[in-house]
Amino acid sequence: MAFVVTENCIKCKHGDCVPVCPADAFHEGPNFLVINPIECIDCGLCEPECPVNAIFQEDEVPEDQHVFIEINEELSEVWPVITDKCEPPADASEWDGVENKLALLER
């Protein structure tokens, strides 16, 4: 079972989770990160590193966030792999906890 990046990462994208991943399963988009469910080895190292609590084990993804299971799978097929911590957007702290950000996801 893979880990899934959910809505709170949109426009936050801190990247603290990326360098701890031994499977290089993270992929980077313009304002969001995703985890490739095939590459993820379910080690759980990324989850506690996320400062905005946007990463969940697939079977623990909140009901209202289930669409992100498919989004992670879909976008990990087209976005490039990222292995180093990325710099969060300058306004990342302003977006932490904001609800209904799916429409802001840049593909």
C-alpha positions as CSV (number, residue, x, y, z in Angstrom):
1,M,0.0,0.0,0.0
2,A,1.5,3.4,-1.0
3,F,1.5,6.7,0.6
4,V,-0.5,9.6,-1.0
5,V,0.1,13.3,-1.1
6,T,-3.2,15.1,-0.5
7,E,-4.7,18.6,-0.9
8,N,-2.8,20.5,1.7
9,C,0.4,20.2,-0.3
10,I,-1.2,22.3,-3.1
11,K,0.6,25.7,-3.1
12,C,2.6,24.6,0.0
13,K,5.0,22.0,-1.5
14,H,7.7,22.2,1.2
15,G,9.6,19.2,-0.1
16,D,11.0,18.0,3.3
17,C,9.5,14.6,2.5
18,V,11.5,14.1,-0.7
19,P,15.1,13.5,0.4
20,V,14.1,10.8,3.0
21,C,12.4,8.7,0.3
22,P,14.7,5.7,-0.4
23,A,12.6,4.7,-3.4
24,D,12.8,8.0,-5.3
25,A,9.0,7.8,-5.6
26,F,8.3,11.6,-5.5
27,H,7.4,13.6,-8.6
28,E,7.3,17.4,-8.8
29,G,4.7,19.5,-10.5
30,P,4.4,23.3,-10.6
31,N,2.7,23.6,-7.2
32,F,2.3,20.1,-5.8
33,L,4.2,16.9,-5.2
34,V,2.9,13.4,-5.8
35,I,4.1,9.9,-4.9
36,N,4.3,7.1,-7.5
37,P,2.3,4.3,-6.0
38,I,4.3,1.7,-7.9
39,E,7.6,3.0,-6.8
40,C,6.6,3.7,-3.2
41,I,7.9,0.9,-0.8
42,D,5.5,1.9,2.0
43,C,8.3,2.7,4.4
44,G,6.5,5.7,6.0
45,L,9.6,7.9,6.2
46,C,8.0,10.7,4.3
47,E,4.8,11.1,6.4
48,P,6.3,12.6,9.5
49,E,8.5,14.9,7.5
50,C,5.6,16.8,5.9
51,P,5.2,20.0,7.8
52,V,1.6,20.5,6.6
53,N,0.4,16.9,7.3
54,A,-0.5,16.3,3.6
55,I,0.8,12.7,3.4
56,F,-1.3,9.6,4.3
57,Q,-1.0,5.9,3.9
58,E,-3.5,5.0,1.1
59,D,-5.9,3.3,3.4
60,E,-5.9,6.2,5.8
61,V,-6.5,9.0,3.3
62,P,-9.5,11.0,4.6
63,E,-12.7,10.3,2.7
64,D,-12.9,13.8,1.2
65,Q,-9.4,13.4,-0.2
66,H,-9.8,10.0,-2.0
67,V,-9.5,11.8,-5.4
68,F,-5.8,12.3,-4.6
69,I,-5.2,8.6,-4.8
70,E,-5.9,8.8,-8.5
71,I,-4.2,12.2,-8.9
72,N,-1.0,10.8,-7.4
73,E,-1.1,7.8,-9.8
74,E,-1.9,9.9,-12.8
75,L,0.5,12.8,-12.3
76,S,3.4,10.5,-11.3
77,E,3.3,9.2,-14.8
78,V,3.9,12.6,-16.4
79,W,5.8,14.7,-13.8
80,P,9.6,14.3,-13.4
81,V,11.1,12.5,-10.4
82,I,12.5,14.7,-7.7
83,T,15.1,13.5,-5.2
84,D,16.3,16.7,-3.5
85,K,14.3,19.0,-1.3
86,C,12.6,21.7,-3.2
87,E,12.1,25.2,-1.9
88,P,8.6,26.0,-0.9
89,P,6.8,28.9,-2.5
90,A,7.3,32.2,-0.6
91,D,3.6,32.3,0.4
92,A,3.4,28.6,1.4
93,S,2.5,29.3,5.0
94,E,-0.5,31.3,3.9
95,W,-1.9,28.2,2.1
96,D,-1.4,25.8,4.9
97,G,-4.8,24.6,6.0
98,V,-6.8,26.3,3.3
99,E,-9.6,24.0,2.1
100,N,-10.8,23.4,-1.4
101,K,-7.5,23.9,-3.2
102,L,-8.0,21.2,-5.8
103,A,-9.0,23.8,-8.4
104,L,-5.6,25.5,-7.9
105,L,-3.7,22.4,-8.8
106,E,-1.5,23.2,-11.7
107,R,-1.0,20.2,-14.0
